[in-house]
Amino acid sequence: MAHARAAGPPRAASRRRWWHLRQRWGMVGLFEVNQEHEFYHLTCMIKEGMHAAIQTTVETSGQDTPAAVEFPVKQTHEGFEMQTFAASVFAKLRRSLDITSDEYMNSFCSQHCYLQFVSNSKSKAEFFITNDKRFFLKTQSKREVRFLLSNLQAYMDHLEKYPHSLLVRFLGVHRIVIPHQMKKYFIVMQSVFYPDDRIDIRYDIKGCEVGRWTDPDTGGKPILKVLKDNNFKGQCMALGQEVSWFSNQVRVDAAFLQGMRVLDYSLLLAHQPLHTDELEGKHSFANLVMRTTKSVDLDGSPKGSDPPTSPVGAETMGEVASDPAEEPQAAAERIPVPETKSTAAPTRRDSELQEFLEHHRRLLPNCKNAIHVVDGPDHRYFVGIIDIFTVYGWKKRLENAWKCVRYPGRAFSTVRPTKYSHRFCQWIQDHCQ
């Protein structure tokens, strides 16, 4: 007993050291915005402004009107003003993702400091992330915010039609004004890589080759290297039965972006091995019920008072495939649905299964952030399409002409949206199995 007591403290100390080591590893690329940080006062203002904005949205939650896009809510605070755009629209989207106002408030307005995200991205934007790593705040230009708000209805319609879309979820648009100092727009996004406890490598995929290599060596600096297309050579995403669903959904989302003349978007990708308990639990009946409920009720709009029946047959939804040669736009207009030869009157279960397929749903994993998680036979993949603000205007046309001369015969990112979409989808098809 004496020996056991003597061994206790060293073991406890070892566990504490291991815990702190894990915490440090989990904070690579993230810096706490504390009182010594240059952005500390800015983030304090954002916290205060977000608290008031969320509270106001809660109090007016029944007013889901597109007019909110045109008339931002302005709230004056000591030393600054916070403007909130389309508050009710984004509140509706958060509810569809089962993000409660309390959860949203706790993430943004807790006593814990925000984190600054530092990576090898070429973007000039500033990235902050809530302390629980669930939500991103990213500064945006006025042009980018205008583009998002002008296409917000189309974006919402797309997510309503395809609730399991891989497009990143925008959860808020704000502007902070500090008189005589700054005016900054920022957007709130759901983090694709959440929870990130076991993720140690991340990729940003565009489907091209020029400038798409990153040296993974950080040189001892505490930055987070996001690797690119050429770093992924020789690898693939082993998705198993989800491969057809995934390829089809990428095609649908890319066609939507092509319709808005958008290019230069990326697929964020990370993976981690599934633990034994996750592998064993995937096929349990209780887990299947939870996944089905999550998959059917995600849109937050149950019809009637009856509990939802579970389209368990949709477990093989990923097996419904389309012609690989089909144009992306056509794929967006028509998602293949198995034909039914039965002449019997459709039952409630039949209609729900048909709706499940028409909206291109899948059986979501029973985990946090399920929209951006796809489980293969052995690995869990975190995926999401981001950076959807670049439009093919005259500047990009000139850049395309210059790069055609500079990189003849090579694949670069600045191409027509039709070509970008097709090449992006082809990369996905070539790297999934």
N, C-alpha and C positions, 0 to 999 in steps of 0.2 A: 504494500500500500504506500509506504514511504517512497519507494522507487517510482511508483505511478504518479504520486503528487509532484515529485521532483521533475518528472518528465513533462508534466502538464504545461508549465509556463513556456518552455522552449517551443513546444508544439503550437501553442497559441501565438507566440511571436512569429513562428514560421508561417502560420496561416495569415497573420496580419500583413507580413511582407509580401506574401503571394497575392493577397487582395489588392494591396497598393500597386503591385506590379501590373496586375490586370487592369486597374484603373488607369495607370499611365499609358498602357498599350491601347486602351480604348479611347484615349484622348489624343492620339497621334493625329495631327492635322487640325486639332481643335484647341483654341485658346480661350480661357475664361475671360469674359469681358468684365473684369473687376474694377475697383476704383482707380487703379493705376493705368488702365487701358484708355487709349485715345477716344474710343467710342462709348465709354461708360455712360456719360451724361446723355448721349443720344439714345442708347438703349433704355435708360431710365425713362426718358420721355416716351419712347415707343411703348413701354410697359404701361405707363399711366394712360396713354391714349388708347391702347388696346383694351384696357379694363373698361373704360367709359364706352368705347364703341361696342364691345360685346354686350355690355349691360343694356345699352340702348336697343340693340338688336333683339335681345331676349324680351324686352318690354313691347316690341312691335313685331313679334314673330309671325303674326297672322297676316301681315301685309306683304304678300309675295307679288310685287308689281315690277315689271321691267322698267317703269319710269325711274326707279332708283338709280339706273345706269346714268341717266342724264342729270340728276340732281344729287350730288354728293352731300352726305351729312357732315356738317362742319361743327366741331366741338372745340371751344376755346379753353385752354389751360394756362397756367402761369408760365409765361415765357414761350409758348408755342401754340400752334393750332394743328389739330388732327382732322383730316378729311377722310371719309370712308365712302367708297364707291360700291354701288350695287349690293348694299348690305344684306337685303332680304334674299337676293338671288344666291349669294354665297352661303348664307345661313341654311337655305334649303338644300344646297349641295352637301354641306356638312352633315345635316340630318340624314341624308341618303346614305352617307358613309358610316352612320351610327356613331358620329362624334357629337357628344352632348355638349351643351354650352358650358357646363361645369368643367368637363375635361379640357375644353378649349381654353377656358379661363385659367385653369390651374397650370396648363403648360406655358402660357404666355405671361401670366401675372404672378407667378410664385415668387418667393423671396430669393430663389436661386438666380444667379447671373446667367445671361445668355452666353452662348459660345460663338466665337468667330471661327468660321470654316476657312481653312487655308489649304489650297491644293495647287496643282500645276496648271490650272485652267488659265486660258488666255483672256478670259472675260475681265472687263474692268469693273464689273459689278461687285458690290460688297455683299458677302454672305454671312448671315447669322443663323443660328439654330437654337431652338429652345433647349433648356438644360436637360430635358428628358430625351432629346434628339428626335422628337416626333415630327416637328414642323420646321420648315425653312422660311427665312425672310430674306428676300433678295431685292436689292435696289434695281430699279428699271428706269429706262429713259421715258420721256413723255411720249415719244412715238410708239414705243412698245406697249405702254399702258393703253394708249388710244386704240391700238390694233386689237388688244385683248378685249376691251370693252365694246368696241364696234362689232366684234365677232362673238360676243358672249352668248347671245341667243343661239347661234349655230353650234357653239361648243356645248351648251347645256342640252340642246336637242340631240346631239350626237351621243352624249353620255346617257341620256334617257333611253335612246334607242339601243345602245350597247352599254349596259351598266357595268360590264366587266372589261371595258376598254382599257388599253395600256397607257393612254395619255395621262400625263401627270395631272393631279387634281389641284387646281387653283382654289384656294379657300378664302381669299380676301385680297382686296386692292386698297391701298391707303396712300395718303400723302401727308408728310409732316412738314410744317412750315415754321421756321424759326426766324422771326423778323430780322432783316438786315444780315442774316448769316447763311441760311440754306433753305432750299426747297427740295425735298427728296420724295420720289415715288418709290413704294416698295410693295411687293406682292408676297402673299403667304402661300406656301405649297406644302402638301403632304410629302414627307420624306420617303423616297423610294426604298432607301436602305434602312428600314426600321422594322424590328430592332436589329442593331448592327453588332451585337456582342461577339458573334462568332465570324463576322466577315473580315477577311484580312486582305482581299484583293478586289479591285473594282475596275470596270471597263466603261469606256465611252465609245460607242460604235456608231459610225456613219455610213459604212458600206463602201468606203473608198480607200485609196492607198497613199496619196500624196500628203505628207505631213502627219501621217497617222501612226507614228511610233513614239513611244515615251521611254526614256531610260528609267528603269525601275529603281535605280540606285538614288537614294535621297541624299547621299553625302553626309549622313549624320544629322540632317536637319529635320525638325519635327513637323514635316509637311506630309500631306496625304497624296501620294502619287496615284492618279487615275490613268490607267493604261488605255491603249487605243487598239484600233483594228489590227495593225500589224503585230502587236504583242499577242494577239489571240490566235495567230496562225498555228495550225496543227491541233487545235482544240475544237470542241463542239459542245453544244448544249444537249445533254441526254435527257429528253423530256418524256420518253416513253409514249403512253397513250395521249398525252397532252400536246404532242407535236403538231398535229393537224389543226387543233383549235388555235394554238399559238400562232402558227403561220398565217392562218386565215384572219385572225384578229389584227395582226400587224398589217396585213394587206388592207383591211378595212380602215384602220386608223391612218395609214399612209395615204389612202385615197381621199380621206377627209381633208388632210393637210394639203394634198395636191389641189383639191378644189378651191382652197384659199390662196393658192400660189405660194405656198410656204416651202422652203428648203432649209438645208443645214441643220435639221433636227437630229437628235441622237437617241440611241437606245442605251440607257444606263443598265448595266449588267453586273451582278455579283453572284457568287454562289458559296454554299457551305455544305459539307456532308450532313446527311440526316443522321441523328442519333438513333440508337437501337430502339429506345422507347417511342420515338417518332415513327420509325418504320413499322413497329408492331402495332401502334395505335391507329395507323392510317386506315386500316380495314375493319376496325371494330365497329359494331352496330351503333354504339353511342356516338362515336366520332362521325359516322356517316350521317346520322340524324342532325348533329350540330352543323356539319358542312352543308347539308341540304337546306336547313333553315337559314343559314347565313347567305347561301347563294340565291334563294328565292326571295327573301325579304330585304335584300340589300337596297332596293330602290325606295324603301320606306313608304310604299303606297299600297298596303294590302287592300284588297277589294272585298267588301262585305265583312261580316262578323265571323265567318267560318275560319278556322285555323287552316293554314296552307297545307295542302297535301304535298308530299315530297316526290318529285320526279326522279326517283332513285335510278331509273333507267338511263338518266342523263350522265351517269358515271362514265359512259363511253362516248360522251359528246365529242371528245377530241378525235374520234374516228371519222367524223363527218368531214370529208375533204372536198376541195374544189379543184378544178383543172389548174395545174401550175402555170399554164400558158395564158390563163385568163387575165385580161387587163385589170389593173388595180381598181379603176373606176367601176367596172362591171362588178367586181367583188363587193364593193361597197353597197351597190344597189341590190345585190341578190346574194344572200347567204344560203348555201345549199341546205335544204331540209328534206329528210327522207320522205318518200312518197308513201301514202297509206292507201292500200287497196280495199280496205274494209268499207262496206256500205252501211254499217251500223251507225246510228246517231252518235255523235261525239259526246263523250262523258266529260264531267268536270275535270277529271284527271287528264283526259286526252287534250282538252283545250289548254290546260296549264302546261303540259309537256310541249305542246306546239308553240306556246308563247315563250317557253324557256329556250327552245331552239331558235325561234325567229329572232330573239334578242341576243342570240349568240352567247348565251351564258355558259358557264362551266361550273363544275362542282368545286367551289373555293376551298382551300385548305383551312383547317380549324386553327387559325393563328392570328396574331395581330397583323394589321396592314395586309390583309388577304388579297386585296385588289392587285398589289404589286408582287405577289408571291406565287410562283408556280413550282409545284413539287414534281420532280422526276422520280424514277425508281430508287435512286440512291442519293440525290442531291436536291437541295432547295435553292431555287433561283429567285433572285430579286430583280425585277425588270420594270422599266417604265420609259416612256417616250417623253423627252424634255426638249427645251429650247425651240419653241414653236413660233417665234416672233419674226423670223427673217423672211421677208417677202422678196420675190424675184422682180425687182424694179430696175430702173435704168442703171443704177450703180452696180448691181449684181450682173447685169448684162455686160457691162464694160469689163468687170472682173473676169467673167467667163471668157470673153474674147482674148484678154491678156493671157489667161492661164492656158487657153488652147494653143497659143504660140509658145508659151514657156514650158508646158508639159505635154507635148504632142503624144497622143496615143495612151496617155496615162489617166487614171481615174482620180479626179479631184472633187472637192465638195461643191464648188459653185457651178452648178449645171441647172438646166431647166427643171422645174418641179416634176414634170412627167418622168424625165430620166432619173431624177433623184429618187422618186418613189419606187420606180421599177427596180433600180439597183439596190436600194435599201431592202426591199422585200426579197430580192434574189440572195443577198447576203444571209438573211435569216434562214431561207430555205436551204442554203448550202451548209449552214453551220448548226443545223438542228437534226436530231435523230431520235 
